[in-house]
Amino acid sequence: MEAPTIEPMTAGHWPAVRAIYEQGIATGDATFETAAPGWDAWDAGHLAGHRLVAILGGQVVGWAALAPVSERCAYAGVAEASVYVATAAGGRGVGRALLERLVAGAEAAGIWTVQAGIFPENTASLALHRRCGFRTVGVRERLGKLDGRWRDVVLLERRSPLVA
């Protein structure tokens, strides 16, 4: 099985990234978002230098990015991860390649904690994050409504053993 190539995301990747994001939104188990934003809004909410795409067969088949969790200086080393894989590329190691590279880049930049909020029904994402060293911190019960239904969110984090 061919391993994906991981590259920095550029604005030119956005149409493919957005399509993959929309696939995740359509599942109802990936995010509270109900529509993908435009590039400018997405770009403003994510950390430069921590945006990746996975390429297989010349096509973007997944993406990962970090977003700041707070503007407060005490949280400068804490970021939230997003990882999305195209439906057709599931089970091919794309998510793991992306998340491992995202975490390595975070550590190299001095980010000491990467966190993720995942719906409990998204068992594949929970398993991926646990395989990559994330631990469950807790469950945020009835955190928000999606399509009129209260949803829980499992909060996971990975504390870097390298960043002191």
C-alpha positions as CSV (number, residue, x, y, z in Angstrom):
1,M,0.0,0.0,0.0
2,E,1.4,3.4,-1.0
3,A,2.1,5.8,1.8
4,P,0.8,9.3,1.5
5,T,3.1,12.2,0.9
6,I,2.6,14.9,3.5
7,E,3.1,18.5,2.3
8,P,2.4,22.0,3.7
9,M,-1.0,23.2,2.9
10,T,-1.3,26.2,0.6
11,A,-4.3,28.3,-0.5
12,G,-4.1,26.3,-3.8
13,H,-5.1,23.2,-1.9
14,W,-8.2,24.8,-0.5
15,P,-10.8,23.5,-3.0
16,A,-9.8,19.9,-2.2
17,V,-9.4,20.5,1.5
18,R,-12.8,22.2,1.6
19,A,-14.4,19.2,-0.2
20,I,-12.9,16.8,2.3
21,Y,-14.1,19.0,5.2
22,E,-17.6,19.0,3.7
23,Q,-17.5,15.1,3.6
24,G,-16.7,15.2,7.3
25,I,-19.5,17.7,8.0
26,A,-22.0,15.5,6.1
27,T,-21.3,12.6,8.4
28,G,-22.8,14.6,11.3
29,D,-20.1,13.2,13.6
30,A,-17.0,15.3,12.8
31,T,-17.8,18.8,13.8
32,F,-20.4,21.2,15.1
33,E,-19.9,23.2,11.8
34,T,-22.7,22.8,9.3
35,A,-20.9,24.4,6.3
36,A,-17.3,24.8,5.4
37,P,-16.1,28.4,5.6
38,G,-14.3,30.2,2.8
39,W,-10.5,30.2,2.6
40,D,-10.1,33.6,4.3
41,A,-12.1,32.7,7.4
42,W,-10.4,29.3,7.7
43,D,-7.0,30.8,7.2
44,A,-7.6,33.3,9.9
45,G,-8.5,30.6,12.4
46,H,-5.5,28.3,12.0
47,L,-1.9,28.6,12.8
48,A,0.5,29.3,9.9
49,G,3.1,26.6,9.6
50,H,0.8,24.0,11.1
51,R,-1.3,23.1,8.1
52,L,-0.8,19.9,6.2
53,V,-2.2,17.9,3.3
54,A,-1.8,14.3,2.4
55,I,-1.3,13.4,-1.2
56,L,-2.0,10.0,-2.8
57,G,-2.0,9.4,-6.5
58,G,-1.5,13.1,-7.1
59,Q,-4.7,14.0,-5.2
60,V,-5.3,15.6,-1.8
61,V,-6.8,12.9,0.3
62,G,-6.6,14.4,3.8
63,W,-5.6,17.4,5.8
64,A,-4.7,18.4,9.3
65,A,-4.2,21.8,11.0
66,L,-3.7,23.4,14.4
67,A,-5.8,26.2,15.7
68,P,-5.0,28.3,18.8
69,V,-7.1,27.6,21.8
70,S,-6.8,31.0,23.4
71,E,-5.2,34.4,22.8
72,R,-4.0,34.5,26.5
73,C,-0.2,34.2,26.7
74,A,-0.5,31.3,29.2
75,Y,-1.9,29.2,26.4
76,A,0.7,30.0,23.8
77,G,1.9,26.4,23.8
78,V,-1.6,24.8,23.5
79,A,-3.3,24.2,20.2
80,E,-6.3,22.2,18.9
81,A,-5.8,19.7,16.1
82,S,-8.2,19.0,13.3
83,V,-7.7,15.9,11.0
84,Y,-9.9,15.0,8.1
85,V,-9.5,12.2,5.6
86,A,-11.4,11.7,2.4
87,T,-14.0,8.9,2.6
88,A,-12.3,7.0,-0.3
89,A,-8.9,7.1,1.5
90,G,-10.0,5.8,4.9
91,G,-8.0,2.9,6.4
92,R,-4.9,3.7,4.3
93,G,-2.8,5.4,7.1
94,V,-3.6,8.9,5.9
95,G,-4.9,10.2,9.2
96,R,-2.0,8.7,11.2
97,A,0.6,10.1,8.8
98,L,-1.0,13.6,9.1
99,L,-1.4,13.5,12.9
100,E,2.1,12.3,13.5
101,R,3.6,15.0,11.3
102,L,1.3,17.6,12.9
103,V,2.4,16.7,16.4
104,A,6.1,16.6,15.4
105,G,5.8,20.1,13.9
106,A,4.0,21.3,17.0
107,E,6.8,20.0,19.2
108,A,9.5,21.6,17.0
109,A,7.7,24.9,17.4
110,G,7.5,24.7,21.2
111,I,3.8,23.7,21.4
112,W,3.6,21.6,24.6
113,T,0.0,20.4,24.4
114,V,-2.1,19.4,21.4
115,Q,-5.7,18.8,22.2
116,A,-8.7,17.5,20.2
117,G,-12.5,17.5,20.8
118,I,-14.2,14.5,19.2
119,F,-17.7,13.3,19.2
120,P,-17.9,9.9,21.0
121,E,-19.6,8.4,17.9
122,N,-16.5,9.2,15.9
123,T,-14.7,6.0,17.0
124,A,-12.2,6.0,14.1
125,S,-10.9,9.5,15.1
126,L,-10.8,8.5,18.8
127,A,-8.8,5.4,18.0
128,L,-6.4,7.4,15.7
129,H,-5.7,10.0,18.4
130,R,-5.1,7.4,21.0
131,R,-2.7,5.5,18.7
132,C,-0.8,8.8,18.4
133,G,-0.3,9.3,22.1
134,F,-3.4,11.3,23.0
135,R,-5.2,10.5,26.3
136,T,-8.8,11.2,27.3
137,V,-9.1,14.1,29.7
138,G,-12.8,13.8,30.0
139,V,-16.2,14.1,28.4
140,R,-17.8,17.5,28.0
141,E,-21.5,16.5,28.3
142,R,-24.1,18.2,26.2
143,L,-21.5,20.8,25.0
144,G,-23.5,22.0,22.1
145,K,-26.4,21.3,19.8
146,L,-26.1,20.0,16.3
147,D,-29.2,19.7,14.2
148,G,-31.3,20.3,17.4
149,R,-29.6,17.4,19.3
150,W,-27.3,17.9,22.3
151,R,-23.9,16.4,21.6
152,D,-21.1,15.3,24.0
153,V,-17.5,15.9,23.1
154,V,-14.6,13.7,24.3
155,L,-11.6,16.0,25.2
156,L,-8.2,14.4,24.4
157,E,-4.8,15.8,24.8
158,R,-1.2,14.9,24.0
159,R,1.4,16.6,26.3
160,S,4.8,16.7,24.6
161,P,7.6,14.8,26.5
162,L,10.0,17.0,24.5
163,V,8.8,20.5,25.2
164,A,9.8,21.6,28.7
